Amino acid sequence: MALPSVAASADAQAAKPKRPAIKSNRWQEDWSVLADPSLRTQPLDQLKYVPLSALDPGTYLSFGATLRERFEINHTPGFGIGGVQRDDYVIQRAQFHIDLHLFDDWQVFTQFEDDRAFSKQDIGPADADRADLRLAFLAYSHTFDAGTFKTRIGRQDFAFDLQRFVSSRDGPNARQSFDAVWVDWETGPWRFIGFVSQPVQYRDETAFDDTSNGDFRFSTVRVERQVLGDNELSAYYSLYQRRNAHYRDAAGEEERHIADARFAGNRNGIDSDIEAMGQLGTVGDKDIRAWAFGARAGYTFEDVVWTPRVGLQFDIASGDRHPGDDTVGTFNPLFPNGYYFSLAGYTGYANLIHLKPSITVKPTEKLTLTGAIGLQWRQTTADAIYIQPSQPLPGTAGKGGSWSGAYGQIRLAASRHLRIGFRITRR
């Protein structure tokens, strides 16, 4: 009797479905593989996969929860401006979701979120939002011969690339949601995306008081393509419209036209991510002329112990060089992720020059250690220093030199569930 070959056994093992990984965006998880009883190995698997049809394993209900606790110590959190000299606090994000899948193609996802900032002296809109509806959307996805069509309607989140400018805002406590219609078509190496959205207006007066912001609209058309193997090339146009906008040098109705292009790739140990954005439009009776550029690159020594990676990051964003004229030159970072520069998330992507060399090592397969030094300047001293997301520090515009500060960063990631970060800032 012939025995199966080693290669055939390996192929069969590789083809066997695996349990999905827990993701930051919980709605992207697919637990239908738990239709196979042999994969139900965890104590709460009966809640992750509740079958609703004896004939269709793709029709099921799934429940989940997420809890994030973070302790922060800030000395002079306003960089010496204001009365708060030290602020020690805990921020907590608690989420619960219900995920309904129907006939493989349909999904109804609902997520509730409760955000608290315990003992924080200065609580901002991204710090606290008591029990509220964060996500609630209907999604459809189907693969045809020519490609895959996807759409989502309802309260949802989305993010692009490194989330420099469009993100789900995972850094701060309250994540960013949008009431939107999203359409996606994928065919071969191409992907086309379009959406119209109103960002959610967060409130923390009572439970379930968040609303769709009717004075704010963000719409985008985006195209992506794989080039030179698995490298990514993308570009998009966005229309950013807001009533009653307020900037240091302008106020009124804002209409901002945005063009963005990005390339990211990895070849022969060299990784890179380069993105540029230009912004034109009007705020009140003034014109907008703003821009930004960001780049990350590194080289990984794959044959060296601990596989060290030496990296360099460079970012620059325009400021307003001539306050009082008819042009607003300060770059609007849109919906940035507070994690982009560091875990602390102080720096805003406006009127900025940022340079950060770094080194990353992997002592074990699951342990990653990163150390970095960030150096920061203002693009123009005529404009202010900006903190997240785009708040000018009072009294900094037109005063002092271009140098704005430096920080040291140490980050330890032991698994996808445990990350520890330290940042020391000096301005």
N, C-alpha and C positions, 0 to 999 in steps of 0.2 A: 504494500500500500504506500502510495506516494505521500510524503509529508509536505505541508506548505513551506515555501522558502522563507528565509529570514526577511527578504525584501518585501514579499507579499504580506507578511505579518506586520511589518512596519507601516506599509501603506494602509492597511486596514485600521491600525491604531491611530494613524494621523487623520483618517477620514471620519473617525468616530466623533460625534458632537461633544463639545466641551462646555462646561459651565461658563456663563458670561462673566466678565469682570465688572465690578462696581464702577460706575462712571460719575464724573462730576455732574453731567446732565443726565439725571436718572431716567428721563423719557427715552433715551437712546438704548436702553438695555432690552434685550430680547430673551425672555425666560421660557420660551416655548420648548427649548431642549429638555426641560424637566418633564416633558411628556414621557420621556424614558425613565422608568422607575429607578434604574441603576445609577442615575445621576443625582438622585435626591439624597444627598449625603449630609446636609446641614440640618440643624434642629428646626429651623423655621421655614423649611422648603415648602411646607403645606400652605404658607402664606405667599410665597413667591410665585407659585403656580397653582391656581385654582381652576381646574378644567370646567368649561361651561358646555362642552359638546363631546359626546362619546365618539363622534365620527370625525371631528375636525380638531386636531391638537393646536391649531393656530387660533382657536377661540378660547380665551382664558382671561382670568382676572389676576392681577398681581398687586401686592401691597409692599410698601417700603418706607423706611425712615432714615433720616440723616441728622447727626448732631455734631456741630463743630464748636469747640470751646477754645478761646484764645485769650491769653493773659498778656497785657502790654504794660510796660513802664515807660513813661515819657517825661523827660526833664525839659522844662520850658517848651511845651508842645507847639506854642505859637512863635517859636524862634525868638523868644524874648519880647514879643509884642503882645500886650494884654496882661491881665492879672494872674493867669494860671501859670504857676512855676513848676508844678509837678503833678502828674496825673497817672495814677495806677488803677487799672480797671480790668474787668473781664467782659469780653463780648461773646455772645452766644447766639448761634443760629440753629434752630430746630425746624426740621421739615418732615412732613408726612405726605405720601402720595398714594393715589389709586390709579392703576394703569389697566385699562380695558382694551383687549385686542379682539377683533372680530374678523374671521374668515381670512386671516393672513394680511389682508390689504388695509384694514381700517384700525384706527387707534383713537381712543378717547382718554386723554391724560389729564389728571387733576392733581395739583400739588398745593398744600397749605404751608405757610412759613410763619414762624414767630422769631423775631430778632430782638434781643435785649442787650443793653449796655449797663452792666452793674458797676456802680460807683464812678462812672465817667462824669467829669465835671462839665465838659462842653460836648453835648450830644448833637450831632449833625443828622441830616436826613438819611444818610446811608448807614447810620449806627443802630437805629432802633426802629422797629415797625412791628407792633404787637399783632397777634394772630390775624392773618389776612390770606387772601387768595393770591398766590404767586403765579401759578400756571393753570390754564384750563383751555384746552384746544382739541379740535377734531383734526385728525391727520389721515391722509390716504396715500398709499404707495403701491405702484404696480409696475412690473417689468414687462415691456412689450418686446417684439423682435428688434425694433429700432433703438430701444433704450429704456431707461427707467424714469417714470414720472412720479413726483412727490408734491404734495401740497399740505399746508397747515393753515387752519383758520381759528383765531381765538387768541387768548393771552399766552404768549410764548417768549422764549429767549433765543438769541442767536449771536454768533461771534465769528469774526474773520481772522484767520492767520494767527499771528502772535498776540492778537487782541490789543494792538497799540491804540486803535481808534474806534473799533466796534467790538464790544465785548458783552458778556453776561455779568461782568463786574463781580468776579468771584473774590477779589481781594477784600473790599469792605464787607461789612456785616450783611447789609441788605443788597441782594443781587438785583440786577436791572432786568425788568420785564417790558414787553411791548405787546400792545393789542394790534394784531397784524394779520394780513393775508400774505402767505409765502408760497411761491411756486418754484419748482426745481425740476430741470430736465438734464439727465445724464446719458451721454451716448459716446462710447469709445473713450478717447482721451479728453473729451470735452464735457464741461458742466456749465449750465446756464441757470442763473438765479435772478428772481425778481420779487420784490416785496414792497408793500405800502404799510406803514405802521404809525401808531401814536404811542409814544413812550408812556409808561405808567407813572402817574403822579403819586408819590408815597406820602402818607400821612400817619401820624402816630397819636392821634387824639382818642380814637376808639378802635375796637376790633372791626375788621372788614370795612375800612373807610377809604382804601386806595381806589383811585379812579383813573380812567383813561383821560389823558391830557388833551382836550380838544383844541388847545392853543399851540400844539406842538405836533409836527408831522415830519417823519423821516422815511424817505423812499429811496430804493436802490435798484439798479440793474447791474449784474456782475457776470463776468465770464471767466472760466478757469480752464487751463489745459495742461496736461502733462507733456513735458518736453525733455529731450535728451535723457530718455529713460524715465525715472521716477521723479525728476525735478518738476517744480510747480511754477507756472507763470499765470498770473491773474491780473485783472483790471476791473474797476467798477466806477460807475457814476452814481452820485447820490445827490438828492435834493433835500436840504435841511431847512425847514420853515418853522419859525417861532414868533408868536406875537409877544409884545412887551418884553423884548430882550434888552438886557442891560450889560454894557461893557464900560470900561474905564473912560472911553472916549466916544461912546455912541449909545443911543437907546432908541427903541422903536421896533417896528416890524422887521424881522430878519429873514432874508432869503439867501441861502448860501449854496452855491453850486460847487460840487466836490468831484475831483478826478483823482483816482488812486491807481498805482501800478506796483506790483510786487513780483520778485523772483526769489525762490528758495530751492536749494539743492544740496546734495551731499555726494562727493566723488573723491575717491582715493584718500579718505581720511579728512578731507576738507569740507566743512559744512558752512553754509552762508544763508542769510536771510536779509534781503534788501527791499525797502519799501519807500515810496515817495508819494506825497499828496500835495495837491494845489487847491486853493479855495478862492473863489470869486463870488461876488454878489453885492448885497446892500444890507445895511442896518440903519433904519430910519432914512435920513438923507445923505448918508455917507457910504462910500464904496468899500468893499472888502478886497484886500490883496494879501493873502497869507499862504504859507507853505511850511512843509516839514519833510524831514528825511530821517530814516532810521536804518541801521545796519548792524547785524551781528555776524561774526565769522569766527571760526575756530579750527584747530587741527588736533586730531586725536591720534596719539601714539599707540596704535592698536597692539603692537608687539612688545610693549614695555609693561612691566608689572604695574598693576592698578590702572592700566589704560588711561593715563593722564590726558586731559584735553586743555589746551591753552587757548583762551578766547579773548576777543576784543569787541566791545560794543561802542557804537558811536551814534548819537542822536542830536538833531538840531531842529529847532522850530522857531519860526519868526516871531518877533515882538513888534510893537508899534514904535517906530523910530521917530515919528513926528507927531506927538500929541497935539490936538487942537486943529489939525488940518482936516481935509475932506476924505481921508482914507484910514480905515481900521486895519492895521497890520498884524494884530495879535492872532496867532493861530488858535483855532478852536479844536481841541482834541476829541470832540464828539462824545463818545461813550467809552472812555478808556478803562482798562483793567488796572486796579491799584497794585497788582503784582508785577507789572512789567519791569519797573526799575529795581524793586526789591520788595521783600515781604512787608516792610514798614509802610510803603505806599505814600510817602510824603510828597514827592516831587510831581509837579504838574507838567504836562507836555505842551508848554507854551513859553515863549521867550527863553529858550533853553539851548545850551550847548552841554552835552553830557558825554563823558568818555569813561569807559569802565573795562580795564583789563581783569581777567579772571583765570583761575585754574580749578579744574574739577578732577577728582580721582574717585575710583571705585575699589575700595579695599575688598569688598565682596560683591557677589552678583546682585544682592539686594540693597547694598549700602552705597550711597553716593554722598560725597563731601565736596562742597564748593566754597571757595574763598575769593573775594573780589574787593577792589577799591574803586569807588566812583568819584569822579571829579566833575564839578559843575560850574558853569558860567552862565551869565545872561547873554542872549544874542544881541541885545541893545540895552544900555543903561537907562535909556529914556523910558523904558517900560518897567513894570514891577517884576518881582520874583513871584512865581505862581506855585501853589500847592494843589494837591488833588481836590477835585478833578480839574478845575480851572479857576481857582480862587486867588486873586492878587493879595499879597501881604500888604497891609496898610503901611504907608510911609516909605515904601521901598522904591517907588517909581521916581526916576530922575536923581536918585541919591546913591552914593557909594560907587564902587568900581564894578567891573563886569564879573569878578570872582564872587560866587555865591555860596560855595561850600564843598565839603567832601564827606564821604562816608565809607566805612568798612563794613563788609558783609560776610557772614559765615552761615552756611545753610547745610543742614544734614537731613537727608531723606533715607529713612530706614526701610520704607515700603510705600505703597500707594496710600496707606492709611496713616502714616506717621511722618510728619515733617517738622523740623525744629529750625528756627531761624533767628539770627541776631543781627542787629544793625546798629552801628555807632555813627552818629552824624555830628559834624562840626561845621558851623557856618560863621 
